[in-house]
Amino acid sequence: MKRILPLLFVAVLALGLSACNQEPSVKIGIVDEAAAFKDNKLATEAMAHLQEMGKPLQDKAETAYKAMQADQTEENVAAYKLAMGELQNTMTAEQQRIVGMVDAKFNEVLDTYRKEKGLSLILSKQAVIASDDAVDITKDIVAAMNKVTMDFSLPEAPKAEAPASTPEAPKAEAPAASTTEAPKAETPAPAAEADKAPAKTAE
């Protein structure tokens, strides 16, 4: 029994050393999402698109504001509120659309990088307490995002389809000319000529 215990201890120690010498089966990458998402060429182009689209709406709102300040009539106040509502609603919707496009592309880049590098998973740096700089892939992701190009222009509104042509109603044909002639007014019969008595010859 005394000999068995040391042998078991040696066996367990050997297994532990063998496991330590093996490479870990899980490969992890850490990315600073906040930095990688906004510090790249694609994010800069998206911001430029939003600024270009919002400028005419902002100018319109500023013009309406100045008019309201100069003369606060109901009409000017209503015009300012309308311009501000258009600015806020349009730009909020556009910002959501653009961020959604960039976010989808960002996730696509991350997944492509993970597959190419044989990583098991990629973690957000914001959710990790401590990590080695060797597993930080933020610079690689920024470089990959810099190569991406996207068209941020608004999609064209679908054209209204032309209504289906309705079959033409049959044209009413003109009534055929009647073969029966209209009754003609009868001309009065000539008056009977007075019997001409033979002229008496003077005897």
C-alpha positions, 0 to 999 in steps of 0.5 A, spaced: 500 500 500 505 504 501 508 503 494 502 504 491 500 511 493 507 514 490 506 511 484 499 514 483 502 521 485 507 520 480 502 518 474 497 524 476 503 529 476 505 526 469 498 527 466 498 534 469 505 535 465 502 532 459 496 536 459 500 543 460 504 541 454 499 541 450 496 547 446 489 549 448 484 547 444 480 554 444 483 560 441 480 567 443 480 574 440 479 580 444 476 586 440 475 593 442 468 594 439 467 601 441 474 603 437 474 598 431 466 600 430 468 608 429 475 608 428 475 606 421 474 609 414 467 606 413 465 609 419 467 616 417 464 615 410 457 613 414 458 620 418 459 624 412 453 621 408 449 623 414 452 630 415 451 631 407 444 629 408 442 633 414 445 640 411 439 642 407 434 640 412 438 644 418 439 650 414 431 650 413 430 649 420 435 655 422 431 659 416 425 658 420 427 659 427 430 666 424 423 668 421 420 666 428 425 670 432 423 676 427 416 675 428 413 670 432 406 669 428 402 663 428 404 662 421 412 662 423 411 658 429 408 653 425 413 653 420 419 652 425 416 646 428 414 643 422 421 644 419 424 641 426 420 635 426 422 634 419 429 634 421 429 630 427 424 625 424 428 624 417 435 624 420 433 619 426 430 614 421 437 615 416 441 614 422 438 608 424 438 605 417 446 607 416 448 604 423 444 598 421 448 597 415 455 598 418 453 594 424 451 588 419 458 589 415 462 589 422 459 583 424 460 580 418 468 582 418 468 579 425 466 572 423 470 572 417 476 574 421 474 568 426 474 563 421 480 565 417 484 565 423 481 559 426 479 562 432 473 559 437 470 565 439 471 573 439 470 577 445 469 584 447 474 587 450 469 591 454 466 585 457 473 582 459 476 584 466 484 582 463 487 579 457 494 579 454 495 584 448 497 578 444 490 576 443 488 583 442 485 583 434 482 590 434 488 593 429 486 587 425 479 588 425 480 596 423 484 594 417 479 589 415 473 595 416 478 600 412 477 595 406 470 595 406 466 600 401 458 601 401 453 605 398 449 609 403 445 612 398 437 611 399 434 606 395 429 608 390 422 608 391 418 603 388 415 605 382 407 605 382 405 600 377 400 602 371 393 599 373 391 593 368 388 595 362 380 594 362 377 591 356 374 596 352 366 596 352 363 595 346 362 601 342 354 602 341 353 601 333 349 606 330 342 603 328 341 600 321 338 604 316 331 602 316 329 599 309 322 601 310 321 608 307 318 613 311 311 614 308 310 620 303 305 625 303 300 623 298 299 628 293 292 630 292 289 627 286 288 632 280 282 635 280 277 632 275 277 637 269 270 640 267 268 636 261 269 641 256 263 641 252 264 641 245 264 648 242 258 650 239 259 652 232 255 658 230 250 656 225 
